[in-house]
């Protein structure tokens, strides 16, 4: 349940609470995160939230009921300013799923880089309401957090679970997202 000190609108909190009860990823995709992003980036201010659905490469040939990743790209004046990729919470404990999520985030930065107009592109990887914040600096091309490289001789956790240590429905999670939105707005103001 939500941290009582957060100030998310009740409707958004209700969407996430219902999704947790239903325990269906599609509920998070279609309702909760879409509502949250449209609240943070209102269309009346010129933002467009573009939902996409991706299926993992490994699952395409193996299983038609396989894992999907919902991706929400936020555009302003037809340029990316933020994106969020969400997976189901039951997979956070799996090293291979976190590794795939980390790789998908890095690929999304590559996909959006050529259209980038602001100095920093923020991306969030979410498992349920557990968040990992990523950034891409336009001038250097640096993505943070740093990648942890695999070694063919060892099993290495390339995306430690602790990276998803912030819960969206806590005060800390709300403050993090609101700070990101404020920074994006400041960058957009600087471009005007």
N, C-alpha and C positions, 0 to 999 in steps of 0.2 A: 504494500500500500504506500501511498504518498507520504512524504515527510511533511508534518503539519506546518512547517515554517516556509514551505514553498508558496509561491503566489501564481502558479499556473492556473489558468481558468478552470473552474470545476468541470466544464464539459470535456476538456482535454484530459484531465485526470481520470474522469469517468471512462473515456475511451480506452485508456491504458489499463485501468482496473478491469474492465470487461474483457479486454484481450488476454490479460493474465488468467482470468477465470476460464476463458474459452480455450486457452493454450493452443491456439491455432495461429501460425505465422501470418496467414493471410489477413487476419484481423489487425495485426500490427501494421501490415503493409498498407492496406486500403484505408483504414480509418485513423488509427492513432498518429502515425508519423505524418501522414498527409495533412491531417488537421493541425498538428503542431507546426509544421513548416509553413502552412498557409497563415497561421497566426503570427509567426515570427517574421514572415516575409509576405505581407499583404499585397494582393494583386492591385488594390487601389493605389499603391505607391509604386507601381510599375514592375513588380516582381512576377515571375512566372515559375511555378513549381512543376517540373516535368517528371512524372513517374515513369520508370522503366522496369522491366522484369528481365533478369538474366538467369540462365540455367548454367550450372557448372559444366565445363567441358567434359569432365570425367563421367558425368551422369547422362550425357546425351545418348551415348551408345548403350548404356547399361540399364537404366531404369527410368521409365516415364513418370514415376511418382517422385522423382528425385528432388533434391534441394534446389530451391530457387533463391535468388538474392533480389530484393527490391532495391532499386536505386532511385533516389530522388535528386535531380539536378535542379538547382535554383539559378535562374537566369535573370539578368537585368540588362536591358537594352540588347538583348540577344547574346549576351556574354555570360559565361559561368561565373558565379560568385561564391557558390557553396554546393556541396553535395553530401548525401548521406546514403550509406549502404547498410541494409539491415538483414540479419539472419535470425533464425529462431534460437531461443535461449538454451534449449536442451543440447546444443552442440558446442557451447562455450568451453566445456571441459575437454573437448577433443583437440589435441595438438594439430592434427591435420586440417581441421576445419578452421582454426585460427590462422594457420599458415595460408590457407586458401583465401581467407578474408583479407589478410595483409597484402597478399599478392594482387587481389582484385582492386584494393584501394590504390596501390602504386600504379596499376594499369590505367585506372580511371584518371589519375593525374596526367599520365602521358596522353590519354585521349582528349583531355580538355586543355592542355597546355597551349596549343596554337591559338585558341580563341580567348585566352586569358588577357584581361585588361587591367586588373587590379594587382597590387604588389604581392598580396598573399592570398592563395586559395586555400580555404579550409575544407576539410573533408572529415566526416565522422563515420566510423564503423560501429554498428550497434548489433549486439546480440540481445534481443529483447530490449530492455531499457539500460543495459550495461554499455557504456560508451568508451571509445578510444578516439582521441582527437589527433588528426593528422594535419600537417601544413605543407604547402609548397611555396617557396619563395621564388617569384618570377625572375628576379635578376640573377640568381645563382642556379636555379633549377633544383635546389636542395629540398628533399622530402624528409620530414621528421614525423614520427620517431625514426631513427636510423634503422636501416635494414639489418637483420642478423642473417648472415650467410650460412647456407648449408655446408656440410662437410660430407663427402661421400663415404667416409669411414666411420662416422658417428651419427647418432640420432641427436639432433640439436633442436631445441624449441625456438624456432625463428620468430614466433609471435607469442611471447609469454602472456598468460592469462591476466596478470596484473595490469597489463596495458588497458584492459577493459574494466578498470577499477572504479569508475565513476558512474553512479546510477542517475539517470535522467530525472527521476522522481524525488531526488533529494535536493536540499538547498544547494549543495555543491554542484550538482548536475545542472540545475537551473541557472546558477550564476555563471557557470562555464559557457553554456549556450548563449545566454544574454550578452556576455562579454564578447563572444565571437560576432554576434549580430551587430553590436555597437561598433566593433572594429571594422566590419564590412561597410557599415553606413558611413563611417569616417573616411574610408578609402574612396567610396563612391562620391562623397562630397568633394574630396580633393580632385576628382576627375572632372568636375563640372566647371 
